[in-house]
Amino acid sequence: MKKILHFEDDIDEASMYAIAFKKAGFDYKHYAVLPENENDLINLVLLEKPEVIISDIVHPHWNGPEMFKILSKDNSPVDFPFFILDNIEGEKNKTEESGDLGYYITSGNDPYKFVSEIDDLLEKIENISKN
């Protein structure tokens, strides 16, 4: 089962994604509170072993881009696709690549379409790994 690790401080938003991911057969794990330091963040991700990490763009402690920088450092043992979600009105379902395995998504509040995008990406990664 494909595992998703989602950092989101808005419980309603996380619930919406939890339903969509679980219906699609994903193991979905949500954290509303972020670890307090870089080492705890890296250790949490290594403990959970997700195939994909998703973060809201804004958190009270860190923001999504800061988390991506921490987890994508050269010396970091973490190597998973990382998505930053932003629900900007007027921009729906736009994906921009922002570095190795990093993506910036304006989700437009359509969790089922987002889940489909994640599933497609994981399938592409799996096919590349096989070759």
C-alpha atoms as a printed R data frame, in Angstrom:
    type eleno elety resid chain resno       x      y       z
1   ATOM     1    CA   MET     A     1   0.000  0.000   0.000
2   ATOM     2    CA   LYS     A     2   1.356  3.428  -0.964
3   ATOM     3    CA   LYS     A     3   1.913  5.685   2.043
4   ATOM     4    CA   ILE     A     4   1.255  9.424   2.104
5   ATOM     5    CA   LEU     A     5   2.613 11.684   4.834
6   ATOM     6    CA   HIS     A     6   0.671 14.957   5.011
7   ATOM     7    CA   PHE     A     7   1.626 18.017   7.060
8   ATOM     8    CA   GLU     A     8  -1.476 20.218   7.339
9   ATOM     9    CA   ASP     A     9  -2.571 22.403  10.249
10  ATOM    10    CA   ASP     A    10  -6.155 22.828   8.959
11  ATOM    11    CA   ILE     A    11  -8.028 19.761  10.220
12  ATOM    12    CA   ASP     A    12 -10.949 20.230   7.796
13  ATOM    13    CA   GLU     A    13  -8.550 20.400   4.837
14  ATOM    14    CA   ALA     A    14  -6.685 17.300   6.048
15  ATOM    15    CA   SER     A    15  -9.957 15.391   6.495
16  ATOM    16    CA   MET     A    16 -10.933 16.160   2.911
17  ATOM    17    CA   TYR     A    17  -7.625 14.735   1.628
18  ATOM    18    CA   ALA     A    18  -7.752 11.775   4.031
19  ATOM    19    CA   ILE     A    19 -11.079 10.649   2.576
20  ATOM    20    CA   ALA     A    20  -9.828 10.984  -1.011
21  ATOM    21    CA   PHE     A    21  -6.536  9.165  -0.406
22  ATOM    22    CA   LYS     A    22  -8.117  6.361   1.616
23  ATOM    23    CA   LYS     A    23 -10.810  5.806  -1.038
24  ATOM    24    CA   ALA     A    24  -8.009  5.438  -3.600
25  ATOM    25    CA   GLY     A    25  -6.310  2.779  -1.448
26  ATOM    26    CA   PHE     A    26  -3.504  4.871   0.064
27  ATOM    27    CA   ASP     A    27  -2.213  4.616   3.617
28  ATOM    28    CA   TYR     A    28  -2.693  8.246   4.704
29  ATOM    29    CA   LYS     A    29  -0.929  9.698   7.757
30  ATOM    30    CA   HIS     A    30  -1.639 13.268   8.857
31  ATOM    31    CA   TYR     A    31   0.351 15.532  11.180
32  ATOM    32    CA   ALA     A    32  -1.219 18.826  12.278
33  ATOM    33    CA   VAL     A    33   1.775 19.789  14.429
34  ATOM    34    CA   LEU     A    34   5.236 19.873  12.896
35  ATOM    35    CA   PRO     A    35   8.427 18.692  14.570
36  ATOM    36    CA   GLU     A    36  10.334 21.511  16.236
37  ATOM    37    CA   ASN     A    37  13.718 21.021  14.575
38  ATOM    38    CA   GLU     A    38  15.314 19.651  11.414
39  ATOM    39    CA   ASN     A    39  16.561 16.412  12.971
40  ATOM    40    CA   ASP     A    40  13.119 15.586  14.394
41  ATOM    41    CA   LEU     A    41  11.545 16.268  10.992
42  ATOM    42    CA   ILE     A    42  14.022 14.008   9.191
43  ATOM    43    CA   ASN     A    43  13.650 11.278  11.830
44  ATOM    44    CA   LEU     A    44   9.852 11.419  11.604
45  ATOM    45    CA   VAL     A    45   9.940 11.055   7.823
46  ATOM    46    CA   LEU     A    46  12.424  8.174   8.049
47  ATOM    47    CA   LEU     A    47  10.247  6.471  10.667
48  ATOM    48    CA   GLU     A    48   7.051  6.825   8.601
49  ATOM    49    CA   LYS     A    49   8.720  5.811   5.293
50  ATOM    50    CA   PRO     A    50   6.204  7.454   2.950
51  ATOM    51    CA   GLU     A    51   6.267  7.246  -0.842
52  ATOM    52    CA   VAL     A    52   5.109 10.896  -0.972
53  ATOM    53    CA   ILE     A    53   5.239 13.865   1.388
54  ATOM    54    CA   ILE     A    54   2.632 16.617   1.141
55  ATOM    55    CA   SER     A    55   2.787 19.909   2.987
56  ATOM    56    CA   ASP     A    56   0.570 22.927   3.138
57  ATOM    57    CA   ILE     A    57   2.450 26.005   1.981
58  ATOM    58    CA   VAL     A    58   1.953 27.800   5.319
59  ATOM    59    CA   HIS     A    59   2.330 26.408   8.840
60  ATOM    60    CA   PRO     A    60   2.626 28.172  12.191
61  ATOM    61    CA   HIS     A    61   6.136 26.748  12.728
62  ATOM    62    CA   TRP     A    62   7.633 26.210   9.230
63  ATOM    63    CA   ASN     A    63   6.352 26.622   5.727
64  ATOM    64    CA   GLY     A    64   6.268 24.032   2.948
65  ATOM    65    CA   PRO     A    65   9.236 25.418   0.986
66  ATOM    66    CA   GLU     A    66  11.383 25.442   4.152
67  ATOM    67    CA   MET     A    67  10.489 21.811   4.829
68  ATOM    68    CA   PHE     A    68  11.334 20.888   1.241
69  ATOM    69    CA   LYS     A    69  14.762 22.573   1.566
70  ATOM    70    CA   ILE     A    70  15.475 20.663   4.784
71  ATOM    71    CA   LEU     A    71  14.401 17.303   3.366
72  ATOM    72    CA   SER     A    72  16.167 17.780   0.029
73  ATOM    73    CA   LYS     A    73  19.577 18.820   1.344
74  ATOM    74    CA   ASP     A    74  22.464 16.872  -0.125
75  ATOM    75    CA   ASN     A    75  23.241 15.227   3.218
76  ATOM    76    CA   SER     A    76  19.598 14.368   3.997
77  ATOM    77    CA   PRO     A    77  18.759 10.653   3.876
78  ATOM    78    CA   VAL     A    78  15.221 11.525   2.732
79  ATOM    79    CA   ASP     A    79  14.430 10.962  -0.944
80  ATOM    80    CA   PHE     A    80  10.678 11.095  -1.625
81  ATOM    81    CA   PRO     A    81   8.535 13.232  -3.912
82  ATOM    82    CA   PHE     A    82   7.467 16.337  -1.987
83  ATOM    83    CA   PHE     A    83   4.343 18.349  -2.820
84  ATOM    84    CA   ILE     A    84   3.536 21.804  -1.506
85  ATOM    85    CA   LEU     A    85  -0.174 22.562  -1.577
86  ATOM    86    CA   ASP     A    86  -1.570 26.046  -1.959
87  ATOM    87    CA   ASN     A    87  -5.272 26.774  -2.332
88  ATOM    88    CA   ILE     A    88  -5.062 30.049  -4.217
89  ATOM    89    CA   GLU     A    89  -8.403 31.083  -5.628
90  ATOM    90    CA   GLY     A    90  -8.447 31.441  -9.373
91  ATOM    91    CA   GLU     A    91  -5.583 29.014  -9.937
92  ATOM    92    CA   LYS     A    92  -6.801 25.452 -10.126
93  ATOM    93    CA   ASN     A    93  -4.745 22.296 -10.419
94  ATOM    94    CA   LYS     A    94  -1.544 23.896 -11.655
95  ATOM    95    CA   THR     A    95   1.600 21.888 -11.006
96  ATOM    96    CA   GLU     A    96   5.082 23.367 -11.232
97  ATOM    97    CA   GLU     A    97   8.250 21.397 -10.746
98  ATOM    98    CA   SER     A    98  10.469 23.130  -8.228
99  ATOM    99    CA   GLY     A    99  13.547 20.946  -8.074
100 ATOM   100    CA   ASP     A   100  14.430 17.280  -7.711
101 ATOM   101    CA   LEU     A   101  11.217 15.508  -6.759
102 ATOM   102    CA   GLY     A   102   9.658 18.787  -5.589
103 ATOM   103    CA   TYR     A   103   6.352 20.079  -6.856
104 ATOM   104    CA   TYR     A   104   4.286 23.170  -6.116
105 ATOM   105    CA   ILE     A   105   0.556 22.593  -6.543
106 ATOM   106    CA   THR     A   106  -2.305 25.035  -6.556
107 ATOM   107    CA   SER     A   107  -4.900 22.449  -5.728
108 ATOM   108    CA   GLY     A   108  -8.150 24.362  -6.182
109 ATOM   109    CA   ASN     A   109  -9.710 22.223  -3.430
110 ATOM   110    CA   ASP     A   110 -10.179 19.160  -5.654
111 ATOM   111    CA   PRO     A   111  -8.645 16.378  -3.574
112 ATOM   112    CA   TYR     A   112  -9.713 13.582  -5.941
113 ATOM   113    CA   LYS     A   113  -7.920 15.158  -8.893
114 ATOM   114    CA   PHE     A   114  -4.857 15.684  -6.694
115 ATOM   115    CA   VAL     A   115  -4.932 12.032  -5.579
116 ATOM   116    CA   SER     A   116  -5.077 11.010  -9.225
117 ATOM   117    CA   GLU     A   117  -2.025 13.193  -9.982
118 ATOM   118    CA   ILE     A   118  -0.114 11.606  -7.091
119 ATOM   119    CA   ASP     A   119  -1.052  8.121  -8.249
120 ATOM   120    CA   ASP     A   120   0.083  8.915 -11.808
121 ATOM   121    CA   LEU     A   121   3.387 10.322 -10.546
122 ATOM   122    CA   LEU     A   122   4.086  7.273  -8.384
123 ATOM   123    CA   GLU     A   123   3.355  5.014 -11.334
124 ATOM   124    CA   LYS     A   124   5.836  6.975 -13.495
125 ATOM   125    CA   ILE     A   125   8.487  6.789 -10.758
126 ATOM   126    CA   GLU     A   126   7.918  3.044 -10.413
127 ATOM   127    CA   ASN     A   127   8.247  2.531 -14.167
128 ATOM   128    CA   ILE     A   128  11.478  4.549 -14.258
129 ATOM   129    CA   SER     A   129  12.863  2.512 -11.350
130 ATOM   130    CA   LYS     A   130  12.158 -0.726 -13.198
131 ATOM   131    CA   ASN     A   131  14.160  0.375 -16.246
